[in-house]
Structures are given as C-alpha cells and as structure tokens.
Amino acid sequence: MILLQYINKELRLFLLLILLLSWALTASVFAIQKQDKIILLEMSQFETRVVDSDLRVAVEVENFLHHFVGLFYSYSSENYEEHMNRASVLIEIDLLRGFAPKLNKMFDRVLETPTRQWAFIKSIKRIEELFFEIDMGVFRQEQNQESNNDYKIKIRVDKVNRSLENPFGLKIIRLEESYE
C-alpha cells in the first residue's frame, strides 16, 4: 500500500482498469470453454430428431416400434385376434401374407391352450435410414409353464400417409426374426 502512495492517481486508476480487464477476459474465456453443448432439434412431418445425431432413433419411429411390438408380440388367448388385426394395418400386405401361415398356426394354438405373452423392447439400433435392429425380451405363460426369452428382429419401415388406423405414418415393409 505504501507503494501506491508514490504512484500518481491516474496511474493507479490505469493499473486497476488493466487488472479488471484481464480478470474479465480470463473469466470470459473459461466461461466459453465450459459452456454446455447446444442441442439442435429438427422437426419434420414424420420425425423429430437431434441434428447431427445419425445413430439416434427418431421419437416418432421409436413410438411406432413400441406400438407394433405391443400389438404383434404381446397378446393373450382373449385378445390375439384383435391384436393381430390392429397390427396388420402397420404391416405391408405382401409381408403379412408371408406371415399368415405362422399367425394362423399360433391362433389355433392360443385358442386351445390359455396363453399370455408380453414383449418389450430392450434396445433399438439404427442400421441405416428407416432400417432398425431391435433387441426384445419376451415373457410367456402357457398353462402352468413360464418362459423368458430374448429375440432380435430387424425391421425396415417406409413412410405412408397418416390415417386413423395408422397415425404414425409408417408401415413395415420388411421384418426378419431371429430367435437366439
């Protein structure tokens, strides 16, 4: 403090301003470097997605896939036919014809044996645009037997016009099941 007495008033003010300016610049640089990452969302007719995040599944597509799995792979003896009818709107007709023998066989089996099956999606991996791999868990009760299995399915979807039966605007054009 004794040193400041020997320095004239203008020089003291100048030194104080230099110190404040250097503190402000240093604080600004640290603040800019520590700022949180900015997320930019893109909204279109069919999806909402994070820009520059190609591996993430769009929210609308994820909702569609959860809805489809909830109908096509989750059912009971009482609601099997209703679930398949509601799921059939979400699948391309030619693809559904390929699954028809399997679905009819399962319908006969479910009618004669009380069955309940729950399926849930563990993860969705985007392979390419509108093509996804789903890891799925399936819990099944058939009479007194219970089983719990993991399955993988690959689904390719295509964009279609929205309707009351299919409010998602997506339709499955390819479905591959693999029972591991």
C-alpha positions as a Python dict, from the first residue, in 0.01 Angstrom:
ca = {
    (1, 'M'): (0, 0, 0),
    (2, 'I'): (291, 233, 64),
    (3, 'L'): (398, 184, -297),
    (4, 'L'): (56, 306, -420),
    (5, 'Q'): (106, 637, -237),
    (6, 'Y'): (406, 718, -453),
    (7, 'I'): (220, 644, -780),
    (8, 'N'): (2, 922, -907),
    (9, 'K'): (-376, 888, -920),
    (10, 'E'): (-402, 835, -1299),
    (11, 'L'): (-151, 551, -1298),
    (12, 'R'): (-331, 378, -1010),
    (13, 'L'): (-659, 401, -1198),
    (14, 'F'): (-490, 267, -1513),
    (15, 'L'): (-345, -32, -1324),
    (16, 'L'): (-684, -104, -1167),
    (17, 'L'): (-852, -99, -1511),
    (18, 'I'): (-584, -331, -1655),
    (19, 'L'): (-637, -580, -1368),
    (20, 'L'): (-1017, -570, -1408),
    (21, 'L'): (-992, -611, -1787),
    (22, 'S'): (-757, -910, -1755),
    (23, 'W'): (-990, -1068, -1497),
    (24, 'A'): (-1294, -1017, -1727),
    (25, 'L'): (-1114, -1164, -2028),
    (26, 'T'): (-991, -1466, -1831),
    (27, 'A'): (-1337, -1531, -1683),
    (28, 'S'): (-1498, -1499, -2027),
    (29, 'V'): (-1255, -1747, -2183),
    (30, 'F'): (-1322, -2001, -1907),
    (31, 'A'): (-1699, -1948, -1938),
    (32, 'I'): (-1691, -2003, -2314),
    (33, 'Q'): (-1484, -2320, -2280),
    (34, 'K'): (-1710, -2465, -2010),
    (35, 'Q'): (-2045, -2391, -2174),
    (36, 'D'): (-2282, -2685, -2217),
    (37, 'K'): (-2329, -2849, -2553),
    (38, 'I'): (-2612, -2694, -2751),
    (39, 'I'): (-2864, -2942, -2889),
    (40, 'L'): (-3037, -2851, -3214),
    (41, 'L'): (-3367, -3023, -3293),
    (42, 'E'): (-3507, -3077, -3640),
    (43, 'M'): (-3881, -3127, -3675),
    (44, 'S'): (-4038, -3263, -3991),
    (45, 'Q'): (-4368, -3421, -4085),
    (46, 'F'): (-4254, -3770, -3982),
    (47, 'E'): (-3994, -3722, -3713),
    (48, 'T'): (-3826, -3506, -3456),
    (49, 'R'): (-3454, -3569, -3425),
    (50, 'V'): (-3137, -3419, -3294),
    (51, 'V'): (-2937, -3267, -3578),
    (52, 'D'): (-2601, -3440, -3636),
    (53, 'S'): (-2710, -3743, -3439),
    (54, 'D'): (-2750, -4010, -3705),
    (55, 'L'): (-2739, -4304, -3465),
    (56, 'R'): (-3035, -4191, -3259),
    (57, 'V'): (-3379, -4321, -3347),
    (58, 'A'): (-3642, -4056, -3411),
    (59, 'V'): (-3902, -4031, -3135),
    (60, 'E'): (-4193, -4100, -3370),
    (61, 'V'): (-4022, -4410, -3511),
    (62, 'E'): (-3941, -4534, -3162),
    (63, 'N'): (-4305, -4486, -3057),
    (64, 'F'): (-4420, -4670, -3370),
    (65, 'L'): (-4188, -4965, -3298),
    (66, 'H'): (-4303, -4986, -2934),
    (67, 'H'): (-4665, -4979, -3052),
    (68, 'F'): (-4604, -5251, -3311),
    (69, 'V'): (-4421, -5480, -3067),
    (70, 'G'): (-4700, -5422, -2814),
    (71, 'L'): (-4956, -5545, -3066),
    (72, 'F'): (-4775, -5810, -3270),
    (73, 'Y'): (-4571, -5980, -2996),
    (74, 'S'): (-4785, -5911, -2685),
    (75, 'Y'): (-5117, -6091, -2663),
    (76, 'S'): (-5333, -6334, -2471),
    (77, 'S'): (-5582, -6602, -2566),
    (78, 'E'): (-5862, -6348, -2529),
    (79, 'N'): (-5715, -6068, -2744),
    (80, 'Y'): (-5492, -6247, -3000),
    (81, 'E'): (-5721, -6187, -3297),
    (82, 'E'): (-5780, -5822, -3207),
    (83, 'H'): (-5406, -5754, -3165),
    (84, 'M'): (-5321, -5916, -3499),
    (85, 'N'): (-5596, -5722, -3676),
    (86, 'R'): (-5469, -5393, -3531),
    (87, 'A'): (-5107, -5483, -3613),
    (88, 'S'): (-5195, -5582, -3970),
    (89, 'V'): (-5259, -5216, -4056),
    (90, 'L'): (-4897, -5142, -3967),
    (91, 'I'): (-4750, -5408, -4200),
    (92, 'E'): (-4727, -5416, -4580),
    (93, 'I'): (-4991, -5660, -4711),
    (94, 'D'): (-4742, -5876, -4906),
    (95, 'L'): (-4526, -5915, -4596),
    (96, 'L'): (-4832, -6003, -4390),
    (97, 'R'): (-4925, -6277, -4639),
    (98, 'G'): (-4584, -6435, -4577),
    (99, 'F'): (-4653, -6440, -4202),
    (100, 'A'): (-5014, -6565, -4240),
    (101, 'P'): (-4942, -6941, -4200),
    (102, 'K'): (-4741, -6878, -3885),
    (103, 'L'): (-5008, -6644, -3743),
    (104, 'N'): (-5289, -6891, -3820),
    (105, 'K'): (-5097, -7176, -3656),
    (106, 'M'): (-5036, -6959, -3348),
    (107, 'F'): (-5404, -6860, -3340),
    (108, 'D'): (-5507, -7228, -3325),
    (109, 'R'): (-5252, -7295, -3052),
    (110, 'V'): (-5357, -6993, -2845),
    (111, 'L'): (-5725, -7090, -2870),
    (112, 'E'): (-5671, -7440, -2734),
    (113, 'T'): (-5413, -7351, -2468),
    (114, 'P'): (-5458, -7047, -2240),
    (115, 'T'): (-5164, -6824, -2323),
    (116, 'R'): (-5032, -6483, -2222),
    (117, 'Q'): (-4730, -6322, -2379),
    (118, 'W'): (-4563, -5987, -2307),
    (119, 'A'): (-4292, -5843, -2525),
    (120, 'F'): (-4085, -5535, -2454),
    (121, 'I'): (-3809, -5358, -2641),
    (122, 'K'): (-3472, -5355, -2468),
    (123, 'S'): (-3289, -5152, -2730),
    (124, 'I'): (-3330, -5014, -3080),
    (125, 'K'): (-3026, -4981, -3303),
    (126, 'R'): (-3044, -4782, -3623),
    (127, 'I'): (-2873, -4975, -3904),
    (128, 'E'): (-2947, -4721, -4176),
    (129, 'E'): (-3222, -4478, -4266),
    (130, 'L'): (-3557, -4638, -4170),
    (131, 'F'): (-3394, -4980, -4101),
    (132, 'F'): (-3363, -5091, -3738),
    (133, 'E'): (-3247, -5383, -3526),
    (134, 'I'): (-3449, -5441, -3210),
    (135, 'D'): (-3342, -5642, -2906),
    (136, 'M'): (-3659, -5768, -2747),
    (137, 'G'): (-3746, -5958, -2432),
    (138, 'V'): (-4048, -6190, -2435),
    (139, 'F'): (-4217, -6336, -2128),
    (140, 'R'): (-4466, -6616, -2200),
    (141, 'Q'): (-4714, -6804, -1978),
    (142, 'E'): (-4871, -7111, -2128),
    (143, 'Q'): (-5089, -7309, -1885),
    (144, 'N'): (-4850, -7376, -1595),
    (145, 'Q'): (-4529, -7313, -1786),
    (146, 'E'): (-4342, -6986, -1795),
    (147, 'S'): (-4057, -6887, -2022),
    (148, 'N'): (-3847, -6580, -2072),
    (149, 'N'): (-3651, -6537, -2398),
    (150, 'D'): (-3459, -6271, -2584),
    (151, 'Y'): (-3513, -6217, -2955),
    (152, 'K'): (-3377, -5992, -3227),
    (153, 'I'): (-3583, -5856, -3507),
    (154, 'K'): (-3485, -5637, -3799),
    (155, 'I'): (-3748, -5401, -3928),
    (156, 'R'): (-3746, -5176, -4233),
    (157, 'V'): (-4020, -4915, -4239),
    (158, 'D'): (-4145, -4687, -4511),
    (159, 'K'): (-4331, -4358, -4484),
    (160, 'V'): (-4700, -4361, -4577),
    (161, 'N'): (-4989, -4123, -4532),
    (162, 'R'): (-5125, -4098, -4181),
    (163, 'S'): (-5470, -4239, -4110),
    (164, 'L'): (-5691, -4314, -3813),
    (165, 'E'): (-5576, -4676, -3816),
    (166, 'N'): (-5209, -4578, -3860),
    (167, 'P'): (-5148, -4237, -3703),
    (168, 'F'): (-4769, -4285, -3715),
    (169, 'G'): (-4739, -4251, -4094),
    (170, 'L'): (-4505, -4554, -4108),
    (171, 'K'): (-4552, -4905, -4242),
    (172, 'I'): (-4331, -5212, -4201),
    (173, 'I'): (-4206, -5338, -4537),
    (174, 'R'): (-3953, -5591, -4407),
    (175, 'L'): (-3948, -5800, -4090),
    (176, 'E'): (-3679, -6055, -4006),
    (177, 'E'): (-3699, -6250, -3681),
    (178, 'S'): (-3402, -6428, -3530),
    (179, 'Y'): (-3452, -6648, -3225),
    (180, 'E'): (-3119, -6668, -3047),
}
